[in-house]
């Protein structure tokens, strides 16, 4: 796939539309290598990745359900089951973690977080280039301290996203895209 075609045709594929196979170990290595090429001011590498696959997905579902119980002791059984099944929708999940240095003397934290976001985006682009479907998802489980602790994420780190990856079983409906002209203006001097 040509690079510009990939960028112009990038599309999320919801986890409900994923099936086996997941990217192989060698394909995952390429996907992660591509993610490591994200723009990175100062070469801080302000991100890391946690790969979740196989039986670990069910264990992550238990963590998600336990976290919901802690947040809402009266959560209905249907909600707990939904959390338990959430990671099982895709054969492979990669958690993208921002490891930003809050007080770096030259590189603001926001630049480091944007770099981690760029790594996440590059990851799903690389997967799509290989014929896989992917979607970046957050939700409460990206911010929950119980979930973060279970994944070994420190209090000063942030989950940028969970990248759900798998073989697409169908195409997502085309999402309307904004016209660049609607979001762009040319600056010609100070606004008065």
N, C-alpha and C positions, 0 to 999 in steps of 0.2 A: 504494500500500500504506500503510495506517495505521501510524503509528510504533509503537504498542504491539503490533500484530499482527506487525510486522517483528521486534521484539525477542523476542517470545514464540515465534516460529517460525524464529529464526535457525538456520541449519544450514550446516555446512561441506560443500562439494562437492569431492571429491578430484580432483586434476588429471587422473587417468585418465578422468574423466567430463567433461572440458572439450573443447570444439571451437570452431572459428571460428563466428561472429565474436567478436573481443575487443571490449571497449568502444571506441567511436569516440574520436577526439581530443576532441570536445566532451564526451562522457560521461566520459572519463578526467579532464578538467578539473574536472567536477563532483565526481567521486569524490575527487580530491585536495583540492578545496576543502572537502569535508565532513571529510576527515581533518585539515585544518588548523584545524578547529573543536574539536579535542580539548581537554579541560581542560588548562590550562597556567599553573600558579602562577608569577607574575612575568613572564608573557609572554616567556619565554625562547626559545620555539620550539625545544625541544631535540630536534628530529627533522628529517630531510630524506629525500627519496625518490629512488630510482634506477629509471627505467623501462627494462625490457628486453623487446624484442619483435622480430619479424621475424628476420633473420639473426643478430642479436646473441644470440639464444637458443642457437644452435649454438656460437657463440664462448664463451658462458658454460659450455656443456657441456664444451668443451675445457679451460677453466680448472678446472672441477670434476674432470675426469679427471687433469689435471696435478697438482692438489693431492693427489689420492688417491695418485698415484705417489710424490710426495714423502713422504707419511705412511707409505706401505707400498710399497717398491720391488718387492715380490713379489706385488703385487695381481694377481689373475687377470684375464684379458682380459674375462671376463663382467662383472666389477665395474667395470672401466674403461668398458665400453660402457654400463652402467647409468648411470654418472655423466654420460657424454656425452649420453644421451637424457633425463636428468632435466628440464632446462629446456624440452624440446620438448613436454612433456605439455600445456602450456597455451599459448594464443596470446599471453598477456601476463603478465609478472611485474613486480611492483614490490617492490624491496628497501626496507624501512623501516629507517632508520639513526638510532640514538640519538646525539645530539651533546651529551650531558650535560656540564655544567661541574662538575668534581669538587670544587672548593673554593669554590663559590658561598657568599657570606657569609650568605644567608638561606634558600636553597632547597636542601635536601639532594639529593644525586645520585639517590636512590631515587625521589623525587617526579618528577624529570625523566624517568627511565626509564619510570615508570608512564605519564607523559604520552605518551611515544613509543608505548607499548603501546596506549594509548587511541586514538591516531591510526591505528594498524594495524587495530584492531577496527572503528573507524568506517569505514575504507576498505572492508572486506569487507561491512559492513552496507549502505553506499551502493551497492556493486555488486549486492548481493542485491535491494535496493529497485528497481534498474533491470532486474531479470530475469536477471542474470548469476550464475554460481556462483563461489565463491571459497573459498580455504583458506589459512590462515597456516601456513607450514612453516619449521622451522629445520634441525636436524640439523647434522652436522659442518661442512657448507659455510657455516653462519652464523658459525662461530667460527674457521675456518681462516685463518691470516695470509696465505697465498698467494692465497686467494680475495678476502680483503679488499683486498689490495694491487692486484689486477687490477681491482677495481671502484672504486678510488680512495678507499677508506675508510681513514682514518688510524688509527694505533694506539690513539688515545684515544677512538675511536668504536666503537659496537657495532651489529651487525646484530640488530635486534629480531626480524625475521621476513622471509621472502619471501612476498608475497601473490601466489598463483597465481590468475589470473582468466580466465574464459572462459564460453562459452555451455554450460549443462549439457546433457548428452545423456541423463541419467537422474538420478533422485533417489537420494541416499545413503540407506541404511537408517537408520531413525530410531534415534538413539542414546538409551539410557536417560538420563533427566535426574533429578537428585536432587530430592527434595521440599524446598522451602525450610525447612520445620519441622525437617528433619534436620540442617540447617546453621546454625540460628539459635537464639539464646537471648536473653532480655530481661535486661538488667542492672538491678538494683534497688538496688545499693549494693556496698560493698567486699566482696570474697570473703575469708572468714576461714579 
